[in-house]
Amino acid sequence: MSLARLVVTAVRIEGRTKAEVSRDYGVSPRWVYELCRRFDSEGETGLEPRSRRPRSSPQRIAEALEDEIVELRKALADEGLDAGAHTIAYH
């Protein structure tokens, strides 16, 4: 049994308080509240692990620019030149 299921079972079946469960299992009270909310809205599937990957990456450069940098880096390396960030910025 996963920790998430154990926590929700302790709250929903055993009737223990969320604060007590978080203290006894050494987890954040916020996580206990979130698990109970997800279990109430989604059932068992709400307890499955979720990706922690961000939905977007605002600092990411455009794919075309990334391809151009990679091509330039390969060309510089083939010529035996330094292919570091300063050299790429110069070219």
Backbone hydrogen bonds in HBPLUS format (Angstrom, degrees):
<---DONOR---> <-ACCEPTOR-->    atom                        ^
c    i                          cat <-CA-CA->   ^        H-A-AA   ^      H-
h    n   atom  resd res      DA  || num        DHA   H-A  angle D-A-AA Bond
n    s   type  num  typ     dist DA aas  dist angle  dist       angle   num
A0006-LEU N   A0002-SER O   2.97 MM   4  6.23 157.2  2.03 149.6 156.7     1
A0007-VAL N   A0003-LEU O   2.87 MM   4  6.06 157.1  1.92 151.0 156.3     2
A0008-VAL N   A0004-ALA O   3.02 MM   4  6.27 169.6  2.03 153.4 155.8     3
A0009-THR N   A0005-ARG O   2.87 MM   4  5.95 158.1  1.92 146.7 153.4     4
A0010-ALA N   A0006-LEU O   2.99 MM   4  6.16 154.6  2.06 142.7 149.4     5
A0011-VAL N   A0007-VAL O   3.12 MM   4  6.42 148.0  2.22 145.7 154.1     6
A0012-ARG N   A0008-VAL O   2.77 MM   4  5.86 174.0  1.77 162.5 163.1     7
A0013-ILE N   A0009-THR O   2.86 MM   4  5.13 143.7  1.99 128.5 140.4     8
A0014-GLU N   A0009-THR O   3.17 MM   5  6.65 157.7  2.23 154.9 161.4     9
A0016-ARG N   A0010-ALA O   3.19 MM   6  6.00 160.6  2.23 158.5 153.2    10
A0021-VAL N   A0017-THR O   3.01 MM   4  6.27 161.5  2.05 151.1 156.0    11
A0022-SER N   A0018-LYS O   2.94 MM   4  6.10 162.5  1.97 148.9 153.6    12
A0023-ARG N   A0019-ALA O   3.04 MM   4  6.20 156.2  2.10 145.4 151.7    13
A0024-ASP N   A0020-GLU O   2.88 MM   4  6.05 164.5  1.90 152.2 156.7    14
A0025-TYR N   A0021-VAL O   2.96 MM   4  6.00 160.1  2.00 153.1 157.3    15
A0026-GLY N   A0022-SER O   2.99 MM   4  5.65 114.5  2.44 130.6 143.4    16
A0027-VAL N   A0022-SER O   3.00 MM   5  4.88 147.0  2.11 136.9 144.4    17
A0031-TRP N   A0028-SER O   3.05 MM   3  5.20 123.8  2.37  99.2 112.9    18
A0032-VAL N   A0028-SER O   3.19 MM   4  6.61 152.4  2.27 149.0 156.3    19
A0033-TYR N   A0029-PRO O   3.01 MM   4  6.33 163.8  2.04 154.6 158.0    20
A0034-GLU N   A0030-ARG O   2.95 MM   4  6.15 156.8  2.00 144.5 151.4    21
A0035-LEU N   A0031-TRP O   2.84 MM   4  6.05 160.9  1.88 150.3 155.1    22
A0036-CYS N   A0032-VAL O   3.01 MM   4  6.23 163.8  2.04 152.0 156.1    23
A0037-ARG N   A0033-TYR O   2.94 MM   4  6.14 156.3  2.00 147.3 154.2    24
A0038-ARG N   A0034-GLU O   2.87 MM   4  6.09 164.6  1.90 154.1 158.1    25
A0039-PHE N   A0035-LEU O   2.82 MM   4  5.97 155.1  1.88 148.5 155.9    26
A0040-ASP N   A0036-CYS O   2.94 MM   4  6.08 155.7  2.00 144.9 151.0    27
A0041-SER N   A0037-ARG O   3.08 MM   4  6.32 150.5  2.17 146.0 153.6    28
A0042-GLU N   A0038-ARG O   2.78 MM   4  5.68 158.9  1.82 151.0 157.0    29
A0043-GLY N   A0039-PHE O   2.84 MM   4  4.49 140.5  2.00 119.5 127.2    30
A0046-GLY N   A0043-GLY O   3.08 MM   3  5.61 147.6  2.19 112.5 121.5    31
A0047-LEU N   A0044-GLU O   3.05 MM   3  5.61 163.7  2.08 116.2 121.4    32
A0048-GLU N   A0045-THR O   3.30 MM   3  5.52 165.8  2.32 107.3 111.6    33
A0060-ARG N   A0057-SER O   3.09 MM   3  5.57 165.5  2.11 119.3 123.9    34
A0066-GLU N   A0062-ALA O   3.00 MM   4  6.31 156.6  2.06 151.4 158.7    35
A0067-ASP N   A0063-GLU O   2.94 MM   4  6.19 157.3  1.99 149.2 154.5    36
A0068-GLU N   A0064-ALA O   3.04 MM   4  6.28 152.2  2.12 142.3 150.0    37
A0069-ILE N   A0065-LEU O   2.97 MM   4  6.23 155.6  2.03 150.8 156.6    38
A0070-VAL N   A0066-GLU O   3.03 MM   4  6.28 158.9  2.07 149.5 155.0    39
A0071-GLU N   A0067-ASP O   2.98 MM   4  6.20 161.2  2.01 149.5 154.3    40
A0072-LEU N   A0068-GLU O   2.98 MM   4  6.17 162.2  2.01 147.5 152.5    41
A0073-ARG N   A0069-ILE O   2.88 MM   4  6.05 159.2  1.92 149.7 155.6    42
A0074-LYS N   A0070-VAL O   2.98 MM   4  6.21 158.4  2.03 149.2 154.5    43
A0075-ALA N   A0071-GLU O   2.94 MM   4  6.18 160.3  1.98 150.8 156.3    44
A0076-LEU N   A0072-LEU O   2.91 MM   4  6.11 161.3  1.95 153.0 157.7    45
A0077-ALA N   A0073-ARG O   2.99 MM   4  6.14 158.8  2.04 145.6 151.6    46
A0078-ASP N   A0074-LYS O   2.90 MM   4  6.09 152.4  1.98 147.5 155.1    47
A0079-GLU N   A0075-ALA O   3.13 MM   4  6.35 142.1  2.28 141.2 150.5    48
A0081-LEU N   A0076-LEU O   2.92 MM   5  5.19 151.8  2.00 162.9 154.5    49
A0080-GLY N   A0077-ALA O   3.08 MM   3  5.03 154.3  2.14 100.2 107.9    50
A0088-ILE N   A0084-GLY O   3.04 MM   4  6.27 161.2  2.08 153.5 159.2    51
A0089-ALA N   A0085-ALA O   2.91 MM   4  6.07 158.6  1.96 147.5 153.6    52
A0090-TYR N   A0086-HIS O   2.99 MM   4  6.20 145.4  2.11 140.2 149.5    53
A0091-HIS N   A0087-THR O   3.08 MM   4  6.36 155.2  2.14 148.3 153.8    54
